[in-house]
Amino acid sequence: MSRSMAVKAVFRGAHLRRGVVVAIVVGTALNLINQPEALFGTATVVWWKVLMTYCVPFLVASYGAYSALRNNPA
C-alpha cells in the first residue's frame, strides 16, 4: 500500500476507532497513575499532561496501524 493510502486508512474507519479506544483506555489508566492527587485530592490538574497522556497512546496506535498497512504488499 502506498504511503498516502496508508495514512488515509489510518485516520478513518476501524483504524481510527481502534486508536481512539486505545487512547481512552490507556490514557485514563496513565492519568490515574500519574495524577491521582489532582484527580482525587487537592492538587491542581496539569491539563497539558492530561492532553498529552491521551495523545501519546493514540499516536502510538496510529503509527502501529500505519506501519502494518505500509508494509502490507496488498
PESULZI-V833209 format. One record per pair of residues at least 24 apart in sequence whose ideal C-beta (glycine too) atoms are under 8 Angstrom apart, sorted by the first residue. I is the first residue (numbers start at 1). J is the second residue. D is the distance in Angstrom with one decimal. If there is no record, write none. Layout:
I;J;D + I;J;D
This chain:
1;69;5.2 + 1;70;6.2 + 1;72;5.7 + 1;74;7.2 + 3;70;6.4 + 5;69;7.7 + 6;66;5.3 + 6;69;4.1 + 6;70;4.5 + 7;66;6.6 + 9;65;7.7 + 9;69;5.5 + 10;62;5.2 + 10;65;4.9 + 10;66;4.8 + 10;69;6.8 + 11;62;7.4 + 15;62;7.3 + 15;65;4.4 + 15;69;7.8 + 18;61;6.2 + 18;65;7.0 + 19;58;5.0 + 19;61;4.2 + 19;62;4.8 + 19;65;6.9 + 20;58;6.8 + 22;57;5.2 + 22;58;6.7 + 22;60;7.7 + 22;61;4.1 + 23;54;5.0 + 23;55;7.3 + 23;57;4.8 + 23;58;3.7 + 23;61;7.0 + 24;54;7.4 + 25;57;8.0 + 26;57;3.9 + 27;53;4.9 + 27;54;3.6 + 27;56;7.8 + 27;57;5.5 + 27;58;7.8 + 30;57;7.6
